[in-house]
Each structure stands twice: as C-alpha cells, then as structure tokens.
Amino acid sequence: MNYSIVDSVLNEWASKRGLRVQTKYQDVEVRSIDIISPCGKRFQLWIDEPNSAGDTEVHIWDMKKKRMDFSTFDIPFKDALEFAYQQANEWF
C-alpha cells in the first residue's frame, strides 16, 4: 500500500492550517508535518503508511517525552488529524 489513499485528505487538511507535508525522509516515503507553536516549540505529526483497507495511525509528539496516537480503525482519518493537532495545541 502507499500514501495515495490518504494524500488528498491530508493535503487539504494541512493547507487549511498553513502546514507543509513532508513526503521524503532519507529517500524513504513518509508523511510528516512539523508544527511550530507561537513561542517556537516544535511538534511532529506523522502518519503510518495505510494498510490495504486504508486504515492508519496518526501520531503526535513534543519531540521529547509526550506522545499520543490516534487510530483510524476507530475514527475517520480527518478526525484523527484534527485530534492530533488539537493535542499539540494543548501542549503549547
């Protein structure tokens, strides 16, 4: 499987928030977004490669110890993105 099944939703969601989706890291296909707080604190949101059914995991962490994971087995992908983003905002 590849990310094409989620890319349109991810790119639209990120664009509405002024965020940039990274698609490559060391020659490996990824989907990762850096979120920078108003005071300069950095967070990373990333998405696991979807399975054949289109299910995936959305992760957020504070680049230190705090991390939360949201599974699209239980909730829609767009909601998982929003929950992760809101979690980063709470950690600001």
C-alpha positions in Angstrom: 0.0 0.0 0.0 1.1 3.6 -0.2 0.0 7.0 1.0 -2.0 7.9 -2.1 -5.2 6.7 -0.4 -4.9 9.5 2.3 -2.9 12.2 0.4 -5.9 14.2 -0.8 -7.4 14.5 2.7 -4.1 15.1 4.3 -3.0 17.8 1.9 -6.3 19.6 2.1 -6.3 19.5 5.9 -2.7 20.7 6.1 -3.3 23.5 3.6 -6.2 24.9 5.6 -3.8 25.2 8.6 -0.9 26.6 6.7 1.2 23.4 7.3 3.6 21.7 5.0 3.6 18.0 4.5 7.0 16.4 4.1 6.9 13.4 1.8 10.5 12.1 1.9 13.0 11.5 4.7 16.4 10.0 3.7 15.0 8.6 0.5 12.0 6.9 2.2 8.4 7.9 1.5 6.8 9.4 4.7 4.0 11.8 5.7 5.2 14.1 8.4 4.3 17.6 9.5 6.2 20.0 11.7 4.0 22.1 13.9 5.6 25.2 15.5 3.9 26.9 18.4 3.8 30.7 18.6 6.6 30.6 21.2 8.8 28.4 18.9 8.2 25.0 20.4 8.3 22.2 17.8 5.9 19.2 17.5 5.9 16.5 14.9 2.7 14.9 13.5 3.3 11.8 11.3 1.2 9.1 9.7 1.9 5.5 9.3 1.6 4.0 5.8 -2.1 2.9 5.4 -2.9 -0.7 5.1 -4.9 -2.2 2.2 -8.2 -1.1 3.8 -6.9 2.5 4.1 -6.6 2.3 7.9 -3.6 4.0 9.5 -2.2 5.6 12.7 -1.7 9.3 13.3 0.9 10.3 15.8 1.9 13.5 17.6 4.8 14.1 19.9 6.5 17.0 21.5 10.0 16.0 20.4 10.8 14.9 24.0 8.5 12.6 26.0 4.9 13.4 25.3 3.2 11.3 22.6 -0.3 10.4 21.5 -1.5 8.0 18.9 -4.9 8.1 17.0 -6.0 5.0 15.1 -8.3 5.4 12.1 -9.7 1.9 12.9 -11.9 3.8 15.4 -12.3 7.3 13.9 -12.2 8.9 10.5 -8.8 9.9 9.2 -9.6 13.6 9.1 -10.8 13.4 12.8 -7.5 11.7 13.8 -5.5 14.5 12.2 -7.6 17.1 14.0 -7.3 15.3 17.4 -3.5 15.1 17.0 -3.3 18.8 16.0 -5.5 19.8 19.0 -3.3 17.8 21.3 -0.3 19.7 20.1 -2.2 22.9 20.8 -2.9 21.8 24.4 0.8 21.0 24.9 1.8 24.6 23.7 
